[in-house]
Amino acid sequence: MRLRIGRFIVLWILGLVVGCQSPSPPVSSEPVRQEDSPFIPYVPSTQNAFPEVTEAFPDSPRDAPPDLKLIYSVEIWQILLPRDSISSDESFWKRVNEGLLDLSAYTILFKNGVRVGALPLRELSLIQQQVDERKGNLTRLAGISGKAIEIPIRNDIPQQTLFYFNRTGQLIGRWYDRCENLFYFSFEPTPRRQNYLRIILTPAVRGLNKRLRYVATPGRAEDEIQYKAEEVQYDANLNVDLPLNSVLVVGPSTEARDQMTIGSAFLIQNTPSEQLERLIVIIPRAFRPNPSAPQQALNP
């Protein structure tokens, strides 16, 4: 009897313990969503532990990418014409824009026997009328720019005397023995001026007799001995910014009648039968480089 009462008490206590526990929820096959948990993408072990952050596109203005440099093709014609056909033909110079130079530079250049101006491309027929059947000497150049390219004018001159006015108007003279005359030609795009080409012509006289000279080289303690010909370059104000839709013409002025001027030495040529004037015509063309297509001139 006592054994039965003890079993009953044990079973009653177990029932109370089991009854106090809450029923377990049913098992579901769907994953449990955690909306508050951040999504962390998979990152391979070869990369950083955290994904990179890309900034938004800037709203502030940025500099435009630089344009491709133009390639220039320059033709330099030297045409010999009868005396006074250019220097004394005011009808020709009235159609030429001589305002490329300021007044002071134009005045000094004119006194040195040289005249410079721009002629529109449509006016090339005017030069063709002047040339007629005469043949000229042609020099072709091409590139992004060119520095100090030699243009021969007169060779093997026995002797000559030159006087010229410098930028301050001072008259300077010099005598040469056995020499040659040439132009140094340079061209480059005009800074901050689109569709303009800067052209520089520098007349120079080079001696044909070489001599030993002592030359002081910067950065060296000892002077250097060179065996070379003497050369003098004249700053003749032949520096212009030429629009690409025009050509540059260089001819003698009326002051070139004086044989000791730069205009006479470089733009007048004497032959056994007659005296000729040299007209220099510079025709620039610009091309935009495009490797996948044939080049087309920007100024026809």
TIGUFI-150342 format. One record per residue (C-alpha): residue number from 1; residue in one letter; z, y, x. Coordinates in steps of 0.2 Angstrom, whole numbers. Layout:
REM TIGUFI-150342
[NUM,'A',[Z,Y,X]];
...
REM end
This chain:
REM TIGUFI-150342
[1,'M',[0,0,0]];
[2,'R',[4,12,14]];
[3,'L',[-12,8,23]];
[4,'R',[-23,12,8]];
[5,'I',[-14,29,6]];
[6,'G',[-17,33,24]];
[7,'R',[-36,29,23]];
[8,'F',[-37,40,7]];
[9,'I',[-29,55,16]];
[10,'V',[-41,54,31]];
[11,'L',[-56,53,20]];
[12,'W',[-50,68,10]];
[13,'I',[-47,79,26]];
[14,'L',[-65,74,32]];
[15,'G',[-72,80,15]];
[16,'L',[-64,97,17]];
[17,'V',[-71,99,35]];
[18,'V',[-89,95,30]];
[19,'G',[-89,105,14]];
[20,'C',[-84,121,24]];
[21,'Q',[-101,121,34]];
[22,'S',[-117,130,27]];
[23,'P',[-132,119,23]];
[24,'S',[-145,119,37]];
[25,'P',[-162,129,33]];
[26,'P',[-177,118,30]];
[27,'V',[-188,115,46]];
[28,'S',[-205,125,45]];
[29,'S',[-221,122,55]];
[30,'E',[-225,141,57]];
[31,'P',[-219,150,72]];
[32,'V',[-205,163,70]];
[33,'R',[-212,181,71]];
[34,'Q',[-202,194,82]];
[35,'E',[-210,211,76]];
[36,'D',[-198,221,87]];
[37,'S',[-202,211,103]];
[38,'P',[-216,220,114]];
[39,'F',[-232,211,118]];
[40,'I',[-233,207,137]];
[41,'P',[-251,201,142]];
[42,'Y',[-254,188,154]];
[43,'V',[-256,194,172]];
[44,'P',[-262,182,186]];
[45,'S',[-251,179,201]];
[46,'T',[-264,188,212]];
[47,'Q',[-261,205,203]];
[48,'N',[-246,216,201]];
[49,'A',[-232,210,189]];
[50,'F',[-236,225,178]];
[51,'P',[-253,230,170]];
[52,'E',[-261,246,177]];
[53,'V',[-261,262,167]];
[54,'T',[-277,271,165]];
[55,'E',[-276,290,162]];
[56,'A',[-286,298,147]];
[57,'F',[-302,307,151]];
[58,'P',[-298,325,158]];
[59,'D',[-300,339,145]];
[60,'S',[-301,352,159]];
[61,'P',[-319,357,166]];
[62,'R',[-325,349,182]];
[63,'D',[-339,354,194]];
[64,'A',[-356,347,190]];
[65,'P',[-362,334,202]];
[66,'P',[-373,342,216]];
[67,'D',[-392,342,213]];
[68,'L',[-403,332,224]];
[69,'K',[-410,343,238]];
[70,'L',[-428,348,237]];
[71,'I',[-442,343,249]];
[72,'Y',[-453,357,254]];
[73,'S',[-471,356,260]];
[74,'V',[-477,371,269]];
[75,'E',[-495,376,274]];
[76,'I',[-497,390,287]];
[77,'W',[-515,397,288]];
[78,'Q',[-521,408,302]];
[79,'I',[-537,416,297]];
[80,'L',[-547,428,308]];
[81,'L',[-556,442,299]];
[82,'P',[-566,457,304]];
[83,'R',[-557,472,311]];
[84,'D',[-549,484,297]];
[85,'S',[-553,471,283]];
[86,'I',[-534,469,280]];
[87,'S',[-525,483,289]];
[88,'S',[-535,497,281]];
[89,'D',[-538,488,264]];
[90,'E',[-526,497,253]];
[91,'S',[-533,488,237]];
[92,'F',[-528,472,245]];
[93,'W',[-510,478,249]];
[94,'K',[-508,485,231]];
[95,'R',[-508,468,224]];
[96,'V',[-496,462,236]];
[97,'N',[-477,463,233]];
[98,'E',[-470,472,249]];
[99,'G',[-453,474,241]];
[100,'L',[-446,458,248]];
[101,'L',[-439,469,263]];
[102,'D',[-428,483,261]];
[103,'L',[-435,500,265]];
[104,'S',[-428,502,283]];
[105,'A',[-434,484,288]];
[106,'Y',[-451,488,280]];
[107,'T',[-452,504,290]];
[108,'I',[-448,497,307]];
[109,'L',[-459,482,304]];
[110,'F',[-474,494,299]];
[111,'K',[-471,504,315]];
[112,'N',[-471,488,325]];
[113,'G',[-489,485,318]];
[114,'V',[-484,471,305]];
[115,'R',[-486,471,286]];
[116,'V',[-478,457,275]];
[117,'G',[-478,454,257]];
[118,'A',[-478,441,243]];
[119,'L',[-494,437,233]];
[120,'P',[-493,427,217]];
[121,'L',[-501,410,217]];
[122,'R',[-514,416,204]];
[123,'E',[-520,429,217]];
[124,'L',[-525,416,230]];
[125,'S',[-543,419,224]];
[126,'L',[-541,436,232]];
[127,'I',[-538,429,249]];
[128,'Q',[-553,417,246]];
[129,'Q',[-564,432,244]];
[130,'Q',[-558,439,260]];
[131,'V',[-560,423,269]];
[132,'D',[-578,419,263]];
[133,'E',[-585,406,274]];
[134,'R',[-573,408,289]];
[135,'K',[-563,393,294]];
[136,'G',[-544,395,298]];
[137,'N',[-532,386,308]];
[138,'L',[-520,376,297]];
[139,'T',[-502,370,302]];
[140,'R',[-493,358,289]];
[141,'L',[-474,356,289]];
[142,'A',[-463,345,277]];
[143,'G',[-445,342,275]];
[144,'I',[-429,349,268]];
[145,'S',[-428,363,281]];
[146,'G',[-436,367,298]];
[147,'K',[-429,376,313]];
[148,'A',[-439,385,327]];
[149,'I',[-456,377,325]];
[150,'E',[-468,384,337]];
[151,'I',[-484,392,330]];
[152,'P',[-496,396,345]];
[153,'I',[-505,412,344]];
[154,'R',[-513,417,361]];
[155,'N',[-513,407,377]];
[156,'D',[-515,411,395]];
[157,'I',[-514,430,394]];
[158,'P',[-516,437,412]];
[159,'Q',[-504,452,408]];
[160,'Q',[-498,462,394]];
[161,'T',[-486,477,390]];
[162,'L',[-476,477,374]];
[163,'F',[-466,491,366]];
[164,'Y',[-456,488,350]];
[165,'F',[-444,496,339]];
[166,'N',[-427,487,336]];
[167,'R',[-416,487,321]];
[168,'T',[-408,503,326]];
[169,'G',[-425,512,329]];
[170,'Q',[-424,512,348]];
[171,'L',[-441,510,357]];
[172,'I',[-440,496,370]];
[173,'G',[-454,492,382]];
[174,'R',[-458,477,394]];
[175,'W',[-472,471,405]];
[176,'Y',[-477,453,407]];
[177,'D',[-487,443,419]];
[178,'R',[-496,427,415]];
[179,'C',[-489,423,398]];
[180,'E',[-492,416,380]];
[181,'N',[-488,423,363]];
[182,'L',[-481,412,349]];
[183,'F',[-471,413,333]];
[184,'Y',[-456,403,330]];
[185,'F',[-456,398,311]];
[186,'S',[-440,393,302]];
[187,'F',[-438,389,283]];
[188,'E',[-423,384,272]];
[189,'P',[-418,385,254]];
[190,'T',[-411,402,250]];
[191,'P',[-392,401,248]];
[192,'R',[-386,404,230]];
[193,'R',[-404,408,224]];
[194,'Q',[-413,394,215]];
[195,'N',[-432,392,217]];
[196,'Y',[-432,403,233]];
[197,'L',[-436,399,251]];
[198,'R',[-430,408,266]];
[199,'I',[-444,411,279]];
[200,'I',[-441,418,296]];
[201,'L',[-455,422,309]];
[202,'T',[-449,427,326]];
[203,'P',[-463,433,338]];
[204,'A',[-459,427,356]];
[205,'V',[-467,429,373]];
[206,'R',[-466,415,385]];
[207,'G',[-470,416,404]];
[208,'L',[-481,403,412]];
[209,'N',[-473,405,429]];
[210,'K',[-458,394,431]];
[211,'R',[-444,401,442]];
[212,'L',[-427,395,448]];
[213,'R',[-413,403,437]];
[214,'Y',[-394,403,438]];
[215,'V',[-388,400,420]];
[216,'A',[-369,401,415]];
[217,'T',[-365,387,403]];
[218,'P',[-350,390,392]];
[219,'G',[-336,378,396]];
[220,'R',[-342,374,414]];
[221,'A',[-334,382,430]];
[222,'E',[-350,381,440]];
[223,'D',[-366,389,436]];
[224,'E',[-382,378,433]];
[225,'I',[-398,380,442]];
[226,'Q',[-413,378,430]];
[227,'Y',[-432,378,434]];
[228,'K',[-440,385,418]];
[229,'A',[-451,399,412]];
[230,'E',[-444,415,405]];
[231,'E',[-445,418,387]];
[232,'V',[-441,434,376]];
[233,'Q',[-439,433,357]];
[234,'Y',[-441,449,347]];
[235,'D',[-430,452,332]];
[236,'A',[-444,460,321]];
[237,'N',[-436,459,304]];
[238,'L',[-448,445,298]];
[239,'N',[-435,437,287]];
[240,'V',[-439,436,269]];
[241,'D',[-433,426,253]];
[242,'L',[-449,420,245]];
[243,'P',[-451,414,227]];
[244,'L',[-458,397,226]];
[245,'N',[-472,403,214]];
[246,'S',[-480,414,227]];
[247,'V',[-487,414,244]];
[248,'L',[-482,425,259]];
[249,'V',[-495,435,268]];
[250,'V',[-493,443,285]];
[251,'G',[-506,455,292]];
[252,'P',[-507,470,304]];
[253,'S',[-503,487,299]];
[254,'T',[-513,503,304]];
[255,'E',[-501,505,318]];
[256,'A',[-508,489,326]];
[257,'R',[-522,500,333]];
[258,'D',[-510,503,347]];
[259,'Q',[-513,489,360]];
[260,'M',[-495,489,365]];
[261,'T',[-487,485,348]];
[262,'I',[-482,468,342]];
[263,'G',[-495,469,328]];
[264,'S',[-508,471,341]];
[265,'A',[-502,457,353]];
[266,'F',[-499,444,339]];
[267,'L',[-511,449,325]];
[268,'I',[-527,456,334]];
[269,'Q',[-539,445,344]];
[270,'N',[-552,452,355]];
[271,'T',[-568,443,358]];
[272,'P',[-583,447,369]];
[273,'S',[-593,453,353]];
[274,'E',[-580,460,341]];
[275,'Q',[-562,463,337]];
[276,'L',[-554,452,324]];
[277,'E',[-538,453,313]];
[278,'R',[-527,438,310]];
[279,'L',[-520,435,293]];
[280,'I',[-506,423,291]];
[281,'V',[-504,415,274]];
[282,'I',[-489,404,271]];
[283,'I',[-490,392,255]];
[284,'P',[-474,383,251]];
[285,'R',[-472,369,238]];
[286,'A',[-456,361,232]];
[287,'F',[-454,342,227]];
[288,'R',[-440,334,219]];
[289,'P',[-436,317,227]];
[290,'N',[-438,302,216]];
[291,'P',[-440,285,224]];
[292,'S',[-445,276,208]];
[293,'A',[-459,288,204]];
[294,'P',[-473,298,213]];
[295,'Q',[-468,315,219]];
[296,'Q',[-474,329,208]];
[297,'A',[-474,347,214]];
[298,'L',[-463,359,205]];
[299,'N',[-474,374,209]];
[300,'P',[-493,369,206]];
REM end
